[in-house]
Amino acid sequence: MAIGIDIGGSAVKVAIREGDGWRLGASERYERPAYERIVGAIRSAVERAGGAGLGAVEGRCVGLCCPGVVGATRVVERAVNLPALEGRSLGELVRAALDDAARHVEVVTDARAAALDIWASERLSGRLLAVSIGTGVGACVLDDGEALLVTGQTPGHLGQIDVSAVGGSEAVGRDGARGTLEAYVGVRAWARDAEECGVSVEERLRSAGVEDTGVRALVRAIRISHAVYRPDHVRLLGGVGVRLGHLGGPLRGAIADGLTSLAREGWTLGFGTDDFHAARGAARAAEEACQGAVD
C-alpha cells in the first residue's frame, strides 16, 4: 500500500491506494509559497485524502514528485515555480510533513509520475510521450513502460524548447527565457489571457481553439517531438492539458497537417482525465520500489 504526493506549482495533491481504487485529496491553492507553507500543504492534502490524519501514512511507502531539477542526493537544485524548495532535501521535507511516519520515500519527476499512471490506466504499449502542462511544462517518454532518459531523470526539457516562430511577440517565461513552450502554454499565460478577456482561467481553456497562440505553440512542440521521439502515443496531462481535451480532433488534425514522414503511422493523441495522474503515478512508483526491496 502506497501514498503518492504531487507537489505542484499551485497546490499539493495526494493519492492513497485503497484496494482497486484511490482516495484523493488536495491542499488549498498557493502562489510561490514559503517552505513552511509547503510542509503544511502536504499534511493537509494527506489528511483530506486519508480521512484518518497522518495515521494513513504509518508504515507505508511514499512516492513524491515535484517540479524542478532534483540532484542525485534528492536535494532540489532548481525550482523556478517553487523557489522555497531550492537547496532543500526532499527526504527532509517528507519527514517534516509526515512526522517521519513513512517506511520508504521514492522520488520521481512529476512528468514521469503522470506518465506512469496514464500508461497503467490505459494499458498502452509501444512508445508514449506524456506532456504535463500546468504551472510549468514537463515531458516523459516511456518505452513499454520504461523511461527514456537523455539528461538526468528526463528525456530532455520539452517545456524549454523555442517555439517563438508561431508568430507575434515572444512570450517570456518566469526564468527570463524568451519564446519557450512553457511561456506560451503554461497556466500563467492562460491566466493573463483570461484576465484580458474578463473570464476565469477555466472558461478561457474551455473556449481555446487551434488558432490560439498557446495552442499553436503546443502544435509546433508536438510536431518537433514526432521527429525527435517518434511516439506511438501522445498524451496531454496536467491541469492545462486535461482541460484542452475538447480540442482532440482539431488538435490532432493541426499536428498531422504536413507532419514529417518520420512520424509513426497510426499515432494517437489523448488527454488525461483529472488532476491526480502525477499523484497516482508517484504511488505506483513507490509500490514498485518497495516491492523490489522485498523481492
Number of C-alpha atoms within 10 A of each C-alpha: 16 27 33 33 30 31 23 24 22 18 18 27 28 33 30 25 18 12 8 5 9 14 17 21 22 24 22 12 12 15 10 14 19 13 16 12 13 23 18 16 23 26 22 22 23 31 21 19 21 22 12 11 15 18 14 19 23 13 14 20 26 28 32 28 26 24 24 21 18 24 14 10 9 17 17 21 17 17 18 18 19 21 17 18 23 17 15 16 16 21 17 13 18 21 14 16 19 21 13 16 19 20 13 18 21 21 21 24 24 28 27 28 30 31 31 27 22 23 21 13 11 8 10 14 14 11 22 29 25 30 25 31 24 22 21 25 25 26 24 26 27 22 14 13 17 12 18 19 13 11 9 11 17 19 19 17 13 21 23 19 16 19 25 20 12 18 10 8 10 17 19 17 20 12 10 10 15 20 21 24 28 31 30 26 26 23 24 18 18 21 17 12 17 17 12 9 12 11 13 14 20 14 13 18 22 14 13 17 17 18 10 12 17 23 21 23 25 22 21 18 20 22 20 19 16 23 15 11 18 19 23 20 22 22 21 25 32 29 21 24 25 21 24 21 19 15 18 12 11 12 20 18 14 17 21 16 9 9 15 13 9 11 19 15 10 8 16 13 18 19 21 24 16 13 19 25 28 36 30 30 33 35 32 25 26 26 23 16 18 20 11 9 8 7 6
